[in-house]
Amino acid sequence: MIVGVIGSGAIGPDLAYGFLSALAREAGSKVYLVDIQQEALDRGAARIAGYLQKGVARGKIASSAAKAIQGALVPTRNLADLKDCDYVLEAASEDLSIKRRILAELEGIVRPDCLIGFATSGLPRKHIASEAKHPERCFVNHPFYPAWRSLPIEIVLSGDETLGAKMVSTIEKLGRVPIITADVECFAADDVFCNYIAEAARIVEEGVATPAQVDAIVHAAIGGGGPFNVMDLTKGNLLVHKCQQLMQKAETGSGWFAPPAILTKQGDKPWHDRKAPGDPAHDEALGKKVLDRILAVIFARTYFVVDHGVCEATDANWLMRMALGFRSGTLELAEELGAERVHELCTKYAAEHPGFYVPRSIIDKNLPAFQRTVKTERDGELAVVRIFRPEVKNALSKLTLSEIDRAIATLESDPTVRGIVLTSYDGALAGADINELAALPTPEACRKTCLDSHPIFDRIARSNKPIVAAVDGAVLGGGAELSMACHARVVGKSLVLGQPEVNLGIIPGYGGTQRLPRLIGVERAIDLLRTGRSVRAADACAWGWAHGEPVADPVASAKQLVREHLAGTKRVAPVDPAPLAVPDTLPQVDIGHRSLAIDAILVDVVRRGLKKPLAEGLTIEADGFARCRSTVDMDVGMKNFIQNGPRVPAAFLHE
Ligand SMILES: NC(=O)c1ccc[n+]([C@@H]2O[C@H](COP(=O)([O-])OP(=O)(O)OC[C@H]3O[C@@H](n4cnc5c(N)ncnc54)[C@H](O)[C@@H]3O)[C@@H](O)[C@H]2O)c1
């Protein structure tokens, strides 16, 4: 892919570096970085070189890869160099006339199929693209600090479905998570963020508290470092000032949004003097006063965004956590406090601040319910349940499992739904949440974790509506087990399938020891279970783990399979729960460095479990999983994984 980034200021080089890293494995890819000022280009190129040097020094990037990345960067002052780009992201000054001028020039340069994004913090797409010859290929693509690795990018679509889908997949290919927002001033995240910063600035301007006190109070309560620390990192005072002006003049604006003068007075100057840091000490009353004001603003603006459909609730919650760095999403924070308290905070603030808008759901004390990690979409009589935890490859936490269960239960009781596809944000299902598993203190807690999952997996397996998993990429451990509870699996070409539990000093606990042999046969299953090795899409299909052949679009193919089942032309069915004959002698398997103690538990569970109906086999598996807790090797495996990741083999003690 050939990409152009226009503007080598605060954010442009970081965006270019992120794109270069995402495209590193694609031969022939290039990223142009354009600026009108040579010094800005030089500074940008030097910053990227610095990132690469640091990456190599820390062993995160091979020096050959760093060289290739450096070679794919083309700094230039000539906009015409972007003629071959597939995608150009404009990240020049936050000024409507500059953006329009760049767009007009760009339209005469780039190919007709080149997509054009604007990294604007708050200018609506309709204003930027109002004079465009081809507005349908123009999108807002709003990134966040630090732009080389921050996952979310807000996208305002153009209304052209095909180009919109292409824009979304381009952003995904560049390693980012697209979040769709409406075309309003400051979109979703910067509405909340800029008003949060503006309120903090007002608190300081009014002499209520100092930046050091505000940061300490806010960070202790909701994380995120505190508003002034964030401003010092992003040098964003003037940008927030501009965004406040935009929101003030918007249809939904009022005098309340007027930017505090202190923001422009501060300009690029840091709020904190690193050499003489301010005293964060404060009494309880001040802490409450500051926090109440900050929370009122954050909640009112978040529910404004959700109530007005600027952004869907699950997305908004995730976005606020990822983009603003708070300890939880702002909808979660509001839920934790409860509708009554949120109402009290916002109405009290509104009484003291004319023009402050309190959204309907807060006035009615009826905060909209939302799922944090699972989304449900409809496509006619089909529903797609999508696990959404892209920051951890959609790992299955306890919360996620319970949200999957709730989503499936709701769809089961909905007569307008006839079939379900279960998938994730990008098809990957990295497995159970290892931090949660490692924290299980006793064999009893381990057993309970397995037993608690049985009704969830059973609901899927026993559903009288066809449920087909659509997966791709890394589908490991718990993710593979969840897929096996479905009535069929459709896989993408990049599938990497495995039950790697033994590498972590445990055995599968969500049905893997019982469903995998019933699906692909004891001999193949025992090899995968005991070695933890993974297989590719072709094997998964050939062995009957997955339906048909690997496909380019697993969700579309899974929907097709569900439709064929409903039409009676194909049949999908859950794994046969009948006992399975186990040969007396199992094939020889070289388990390499893996734990002999865990291997013994695993083989015992497979042998005894398969001889029983599935439900009893699953209980035997839960007991086996609990036995792992009493081994030394579970601690060794878990610690190794958490400290060193999956590539470093654990030094098991076989105890
Ligand atoms: N800074 C952030 O953290 C951040 C975060 C999200 C979005 N954004 C958005 O990204 C954009 C850039 O922000 P920034 O903070 O990097 O701005 P900046 O002022 O630091 O840098 C802008 C750069 O654009 C260059 N420029 C101006 N006109 C140009 C033109 N015609 N052609 C090529 N280059 C030109 C300038 O020389 C300058 O180097 C803005 O729209 C901003 O709202 C910034």
PDBQT file of the ligand as one rigid body, heavy atoms in Angstrom, charges set to zero:
ROOT
HETATM    1  N1  LIG A 701      -1.535  17.066  17.978  1.00  0.00    +0.000 N 
HETATM    2  C1  LIG A 701      -2.378  16.109  18.289  1.00  0.00    +0.000 C 
HETATM    3  O1  LIG A 701      -2.215  15.452  19.343  1.00  0.00    +0.000 OA
HETATM    4  C2  LIG A 701      -3.541  15.788  17.374  1.00  0.00    +0.000 A 
HETATM    5  C3  LIG A 701      -4.386  14.719  17.708  1.00  0.00    +0.000 A 
HETATM    6  C4  LIG A 701      -5.434  14.378  16.844  1.00  0.00    +0.000 A 
HETATM    7  C5  LIG A 701      -5.627  15.107  15.685  1.00  0.00    +0.000 A 
HETATM    8  N2  LIG A 701      -4.818  16.168  15.388  1.00  0.00    +0.000 N 
HETATM    9  C6  LIG A 701      -5.070  16.924  14.156  1.00  0.00    +0.000 C 
HETATM   10  O2  LIG A 701      -4.004  16.702  13.248  1.00  0.00    +0.000 OA
HETATM   11  C7  LIG A 701      -3.777  17.880  12.480  1.00  0.00    +0.000 C 
HETATM   12  C8  LIG A 701      -2.329  18.322  12.683  1.00  0.00    +0.000 C 
HETATM   13  O3  LIG A 701      -2.156  18.644  14.045  1.00  0.00    +0.000 OA
HETATM   14  P1  LIG A 701      -0.720  18.976  14.650  1.00  0.00    +0.000 P 
HETATM   15  O4  LIG A 701      -0.923  19.140  16.106  1.00  0.00    +0.000 OA
HETATM   16  O5  LIG A 701       0.283  18.008  14.165  1.00  0.00    +0.000 OA
HETATM   17  O6  LIG A 701      -0.460  20.389  13.982  1.00  0.00    +0.000 OA
HETATM   18  P2  LIG A 701       0.914  21.202  13.919  1.00  0.00    +0.000 P 
HETATM   19  O7  LIG A 701       0.529  22.630  13.877  1.00  0.00    +0.000 OA
HETATM   20  O8  LIG A 701       1.859  20.721  14.971  1.00  0.00    +0.000 OA
HETATM   21  O9  LIG A 701       1.549  20.770  12.526  1.00  0.00    +0.000 OA
HETATM   22  C9  LIG A 701       0.960  21.072  11.297  1.00  0.00    +0.000 C 
HETATM   23  C10 LIG A 701       2.022  20.894  10.212  1.00  0.00    +0.000 C 
HETATM   24  O10 LIG A 701       1.344  21.042   8.971  1.00  0.00    +0.000 OA
HETATM   25  C11 LIG A 701       2.207  21.766   8.117  1.00  0.00    +0.000 C 
HETATM   26  N3  LIG A 701       1.410  22.369   7.054  1.00  0.00    +0.000 N 
HETATM   27  C12 LIG A 701       0.624  23.460   7.089  1.00  0.00    +0.000 A 
HETATM   28  N4  LIG A 701       0.093  23.684   5.897  1.00  0.00    +0.000 NA
HETATM   29  C13 LIG A 701       0.543  22.722   5.083  1.00  0.00    +0.000 A 
HETATM   30  C14 LIG A 701       0.337  22.412   3.713  1.00  0.00    +0.000 A 
HETATM   31  N5  LIG A 701      -0.414  23.163   2.941  1.00  0.00    +0.000 N 
HETATM   32  N6  LIG A 701       0.966  21.326   3.210  1.00  0.00    +0.000 NA
HETATM   33  C15 LIG A 701       1.762  20.551   3.974  1.00  0.00    +0.000 A 
HETATM   34  N7  LIG A 701       1.979  20.802   5.276  1.00  0.00    +0.000 NA
HETATM   35  C16 LIG A 701       1.383  21.881   5.817  1.00  0.00    +0.000 A 
HETATM   36  C17 LIG A 701       2.879  22.772   9.016  1.00  0.00    +0.000 C 
HETATM   37  O11 LIG A 701       4.089  23.223   8.446  1.00  0.00    +0.000 OA
HETATM   38  C18 LIG A 701       3.109  21.950  10.275  1.00  0.00    +0.000 C 
HETATM   39  O12 LIG A 701       4.375  21.322  10.251  1.00  0.00    +0.000 OA
HETATM   40  C19 LIG A 701      -4.801  18.904  12.946  1.00  0.00    +0.000 C 
HETATM   41  O13 LIG A 701      -5.910  18.882  12.100  1.00  0.00    +0.000 OA
HETATM   42  C20 LIG A 701      -5.154  18.413  14.333  1.00  0.00    +0.000 C 
HETATM   43  O14 LIG A 701      -6.437  18.810  14.723  1.00  0.00    +0.000 OA
HETATM   44  C21 LIG A 701      -3.764  16.504  16.209  1.00  0.00    +0.000 A 
ENDROOT
TORSDOF 0
